[in-house]
Amino acid sequence: MNPGTEEDHEGSPARIVKVLSAHLPSKMTETGHAVLAAMTEDIILRIHEAAGSPTAGKHRGGGVKNRAGFKRLVEDICNAGREERDFRDLIAMIFDDIDRDPQPFSECNHRTALLLGRFIAKQFGYNLKFSGPEGMKIRAVWENMTRAQFRKWIDGHLLPLKGD
């Protein structure tokens, strides 16, 4: 800050806006965390079924293969919402964990992770782009990616949703 500028004193409007925006979550973020905290097994199963639909690809959503892993996935999402964690870190965790043995679903684990990531991103006002060649590229290297690499990929594929 420069002495004598509008931001110099504590009560200035510019300083108040700066402090408030740094400390108060936006309504979108509050809503996003509330949705995550209320996530249910049924919602994740519906996303999994969409991942296995004929329009999504050649596999069929085969349901839950590893009940404990599936329950942990739901709990991790709910905890991220309650703890108000960064949604991008949550998506990276899901991408990283869903491909590890034992996988939660009998088929479509990668596609489910991508659609779940898109669903989560939308709760925070973003679209996670992975259609076409981008989806093929990440699928080709998925097994060798670290959580940090997933996070970097996610950051590069998030686009703000357009307003009404």
C-alpha positions, -999 to 999 in steps of 0.1 A, spaced: 0 0 0 11 35 -7 6 61 20 -21 86 11 -40 63 -13 -76 52 -9 -64 17 3 -42 32 30 -66 35 58 -86 6 74 -121 20 68 -117 28 31 -143 10 8 -115 -5 -13 -99 -20 18 -132 -34 31 -141 -50 -2 -106 -65 -4 -107 -79 31 -143 -93 28 -137 -109 -5 -106 -126 9 -124 -140 40 -161 -146 31 -170 -175 8 -192 -166 -22 -228 -179 -23 -217 -203 -51 -190 -218 -29 -213 -221 1 -239 -238 -21 -213 -261 -36 -200 -272 -3 -236 -278 10 -243 -300 -21 -211 -320 -15 -219 -324 22 -253 -338 13 -241 -362 -14 -257 -396 -13 -250 -431 -27 -280 -427 -49 -267 -395 -66 -233 -412 -73 -250 -443 -86 -271 -421 -110 -239 -404 -122 -223 -439 -127 -254 -451 -146 -251 -420 -169 -214 -429 -174 -225 -463 -186 -253 -451 -209 -251 -460 -246 -245 -423 -254 -216 -420 -231 -196 -449 -246 -194 -486 -253 -194 -499 -217 -224 -503 -195 -225 -490 -160 -222 -523 -142 -229 -512 -107 -209 -513 -75 -181 -540 -74 -164 -529 -41 -189 -517 -15 -163 -505 9 -146 -484 -17 -179 -470 -29 -189 -460 6 -155 -444 11 -160 -424 -21 -193 -411 -8 -178 -403 26 -148 -385 11 -171 -363 -9 -194 -355 21 -163 -348 42 -149 -324 16 -182 -305 17 -184 -303 54 -147 -293 57 -151 -268 29 -121 -282 9 -112 -269 -25 -133 -287 -50 -104 -291 -74 -85 -310 -49 -115 -333 -43 -118 -340 -81 -81 -348 -82 -85 -371 -53 -114 -389 -70 -95 -392 -102 -65 -406 -83 -84 -430 -61 -109 -444 -86 -83 -461 -107 -66 -479 -78 -75 -514 -69 -100 -523 -59 -121 -501 -81 -155 -491 -67 -174 -500 -99 -174 -531 -120 -171 -510 -152 -169 -473 -163 -147 -462 -134 -128 -436 -154 -159 -422 -171 -177 -421 -138 -148 -402 -123 -149 -377 -152 -187 -372 -149 -185 -370 -111 -157 -344 -115 -179 -324 -139 -209 -326 -115 -187 -313 -87 -172 -285 -108 -207 -274 -118 -217 -270 -81 -189 -243 -79 -198 -226 -112 -174 -244 -136 -175 -269 -164 -149 -296 -165 -141 -301 -202 -130 -336 -213 -150 -344 -244 -135 -358 -276 -97 -358 -279 -92 -344 -244 -109 -374 -229 -89 -398 -250 -56 -380 -240 -62 -382 -203 -74 -418 -205 -42 -428 -223 -20 -416 -194 -45 -419 -165 -28 -449 -148 6 -431 -145 -7 -397 -133 -1 -385 -97 -27 -365 -78 -7 -333 -84 -7 -340 -122 -45 -346 -120 -49 -313 -102 -28 -295 -129 -49 -311 -157 -81 -302 -139 -70 -265 -135 -64 -265 -173 -98 -279 -182 -121 -258 -160 -142 -232 -177 -166 -208 -159 -202 -215 -165 -220 -189 -185 -246 -169 -167 -282 -167 -176 
